[in-house]
């Protein structure tokens, strides 16, 4: 008997009726699929490492689909920090990028000689698909995508000279699969007859909203700039001197400063309002979209991300009863790597004014 595909639904943090309705409708539809096992957990980001929710996820050994109210990268690396690993499953249910964003993504695909932390890891033998519940409010689209994934992961037996061989699994999306994804369907799990619904596994865990960084090791080069910059003891290293988030609850709520100074944009704060920091792949590195809230009195972001990070860190230090340190701690190493700019007439003029000692 083929092993079931595990679909995990991570509930939203709020009790928003629209969100809850979408979650429950997706679960209700999936319960009729005999090849799918559904597990419902509280918000993935809020789970404690030793709590029942994360222990349940650690016990899932096969392929998995995670439905959550976070960007795909944020969900994937939140799982990873809890030692839940898997190969990246490619989903068709994603945000649409405009032409400028697609050009930026193509530029990011240029060959990179830097060694990433993930490069030293052994390959996983399963796939994990992460679907963002904010992409669409149509239940049919999530169900159709899960059906497509289930079909993609189901071995198709090939008869060859009397022998039965299972072809290798692939993540290549065929035109037929794309057409199936684009057309909502009420069909059950591929190849399976209609069946009575089965109860989902519901995990209860009491925990408040959390705030801590998540490291994307597919981008991280282990440069250690985050541990130099953070003064709250959030970061540490493991037994092989790889950076990790050692004390997540030491992080100051609302402060994303270390994400701004990371040279590889490898640090994610899933609950931040800026897509770049929250884990979006559709925003250029370090780029910020126009924030309409600035029209209503919100202070504008500093044009320099490092300056913004220094200001945010100083604010948190003072709130904690400590002295501000400005750019004197954790920043010089980053600045030392920047190439020196050629002097111009303005530089000479400024030096002349300084010499006057006015």
N, C-alpha and C positions, 0 to 999 in steps of 0.2 A: 504493500500500500504506500502510495506516494506521501511524503511528509507535507503537512499543511504549511502554507505561507502565513506567517504571523504579521498581522496588521495591528500596529499600536497607535491608538489615538491619544494624543497629549492634549488635555483640556485647556481652554483659555484660563487666564488668571481671574478674569472678571466673571460675573454672572449675567453678562449681556445676553438677552433672550435670543437675538439673531444668531449669535455664535453657538449657543447651546443647542438651538434648533438644528443648525447645520451639522453639528457633531452627532446628535442623536439620529438624524435621518441617515447619515452615512453609515453609522453602526447598524441601524435597523436593516438597511439594504444588504449589508455584508453578511448578516447573520444567516441569510438563505444560501450562502455559498459554502458547500461542504468542504471545499479545498482551502478555505480561509479560516484562520482562528483569530478572533478579535480580542484585544486587551485594551482596557481603558485605564489611563494613569492621570494623576494631576499634572500640572504644567511641568514639562521636562526640565526646564531651567531651574525650577524651585526645588527639585528633589534633592534630598540629602544622599551623600555617597553610600551611607550604610542604612538607608531607609528601605521600606518594603518596595517602593516603586523601582528604585535602581536595582535592588536585588532581583526583582522579577525580570527586568530587562537583561541582567547578566545571565539569567538562566535560559534565555532564548539562544539556541545554537544555530538555527537555520537562517534562511533568507528572511529579511524583515523589511516592512514598509512602515515609516514613521510619519504620521500626520500631526503637524504642530502649527502653532501660530508664530512661527519664526522663519527667517530665511533658511534655505537649505544648508548653507555653510554653518550657520549658528547651531542648528539642530545636530548636524553630523559631528561637529567638534565638541559639543556638549556631551554627546555619547562617548566620544573618544577619551575625554578626560576621565571618564569612569571605566576605562578599559573595555569598552564595547566597540569593537572594530569590525570593519567590513569593507569590501571593495565598493567603489562609488557606483551606485546604480543610476543610470541616466533616465530621467523622467521627461515626458513630453509636456507635462503640465507645469509650465513655467511662465514667468513674467515676459511680456513682449517688450523687446528693446527697439528703440528708434534707430535710424541709420547712424547717427553720431555715436550712440552707445555701442553699436555693433563694430564700428570702426575702431573704437577704443579697445574693445575686447580683442579684436584681431591684432592690434598692436601689442597687447599683453601676451599674446601667444608666441612672441618672438623667442628664439632659443635663449635659454638661461643657463649659464655655466655654474651658478651657485648651487651648492649642495644643501638640500632641504632635510630637515629632521626625518620626515616620512620616508626618505630614500633609504634609510638604514634599517627600516622595519621589514620583517618577513611578510610575504603576501598572505592575505586572508583567503579562506576558501568559501566565503559567502558574500552575498551582495546586501547592501543596505540602501534603500531608496528613501529619500526625505522629501515629503511633499508639504508645501506651505499652504495652509488653509486660508490665507489671505489672497491667493491668486484669483479665485472665483468663488461665487456663492451658489454655484450649481452643483447639486449632489450628483447628478448623472455624470458629470465630468470626472469627479473623483472615483466613482465606481468603475467607470470605463477605463480609467488609467490603471487602477488596481487589477482589473481583469487582464489588461494588456501585459502588465508586469508578471502576473501569475502564468499567463500563457508563455511568456518569454523564458520563464524559469522552469517550465514543465518539460522534462526530457521527452523528445520525440524518438521512439524506437525505430531504428533503420534495419531492415533485413538485408544482409549481405552474405551470400554463400552459406545460408543456414545459420549464420551467427547474428545475434541481436547486439547492435552497437548504439550507444548513446552519443549523439553528436555533441561537440563542445558547445557550452553556453556562450552566448554573444549578447552584446548590448547594442548591436546595430538595429536601428529602427527601419523596418521595411515599409514600402508604400501602403501595403495592406494594413499594417499595424497603425500607420498614421491615419488611414481612412477610418479604421475602427475607433480610434481615439476621438476623431472629429465628430462622430455620430453617436449621440447618447443611446444607450442600450439598457434593456432590462433583462438581458440574458444572464444565466447563472454562470458559475465558474466554468471555464472552457472544458468541454467534454463531460461535464457532470450533469446528472439529472436533477430536476427540481427536488428540493428536500425541505423538511420542516426546519424552522429556525432553531439555532442553538444559542445558549446564553453566552454572553461575552464574559471575560475575566475582568473584574473591576477591582482596582487597587486603591485603597484608601490611605492617605497619608496627610497628616496635619503639618503644614509648614507655611511660613509667611513668604512674602515676595523677597527674592534675593537679588543681589547685585554683585557680580564678580566677573573678571575677565575670562574669556575662553580662547585658547591658543589654537590657531589653524596651522598644524605642523606641515601641511603641504606648502606653506609659504615661509614658515619660520626657518631661519638659518642659524639659530642658537647664538646670536650675536651678544646676548645678555644685556642689551641696552635697557630693557624693561626693568630688570632687577636693579640696575644702577640708578634708574630714574625714580622708581617707586620707593617711598620712604615709610611705607606702612606695613612692611613685612609680608606682602601678598605672595611674592615670587620666591622660589627656591630652586634647587637642582636635585635630580635623582641620583642613583648610584653610578651612572655613567656621565654625570655632569651635563645632563640635558635640562633645559629650562622647563619649569612647570609652575602651575598655580598651586602653591603649597598651602596657603592659608586664605582661601577665597573669602571668608567672612570678615577678614581684616580690611577688605576693600571699602573705600568710602562711597556710600550710596550716591549715585549720580555723577561720579567723577570718572571720565574716560581718558584722562591725561596720558596714560601709558600707551593707549591705542594711537594717539596722535603722534607720538615720538617714534613709534615702531617703524623702522625704515622699510619693512616689507609688507606693511598693513596686515600683519598676521594676528593681531589681537582684536577680538570681537567682544562687544558688549551687546548681547542680543536684544536688550530692552531699550537701547538708545534710539532716539528719534532720527538721527542722521543715518541714512542707509549704509554709507560706507563703513561706519563704525559698527552698525548692527549686523553686518555680514552679507550685504548685497554684492553680487558679482556685476551688477549693471551700472555701477558708478565708477568713473575713472579713479585710479589710485589717488587718495587724498582729496578728491574733488568734492565740492559741496554744491548741492542744488540751491537755487534761490529760495530763501525761507520767507514765505509771505507773512509770517508772524512778525517780521521786522517792521512791516508797515504799521503795526499796531503797538509800537513802543518797545519791542524786544531788542536788547543790545545786539549789535552786529558782531559776528565772529571775527576774531583777529585774522588778518590775511595770512599770517604765518602760523602754521600748525604748532610749531615748537613754542612760540610765544603764548599761544592759547593754552597749551599743556602746562607751561610753567605757571601761568596765572591760576589755572584750575587747581594745581597742586598746592600752591601757596594758600589759596582759599581754604582748602581742606586741612592743611597744617594748622592754620590759625583757628579754625573751628574746633580742632582737637587740642587747643591750648598750647601749640608749639610755635616756634618762630618760622617766619617765611624765609626761604633760602634763595629765591629767584632762580637764575640760571647757573648758579655756582656749583650745583650738585647734579650729577647725572647727565648733564648736557654737553660739557666740553668735548667728550670723546666723539659724540655725534658730529659736532661742529668741526672738529679737527680734520675729519675726512673730506670736507667740502673743498673743492679746488678754489684757489685764491683768484679773485676777480681782478682784472686789469684796472689800474688807477685811471681816473679821468679828471677833467678840470674841476668838477665839483669836489672831489676828494682833496685836491690841492687847496681849494678855497676854504674848506672846512678846517684843514690843518692850519692855514694862515690865521683864521679867526681864533683857533685855540691858542695860538702863540701870543695873541694880543692879551690873553688872560683878562677879558672884560668881565 
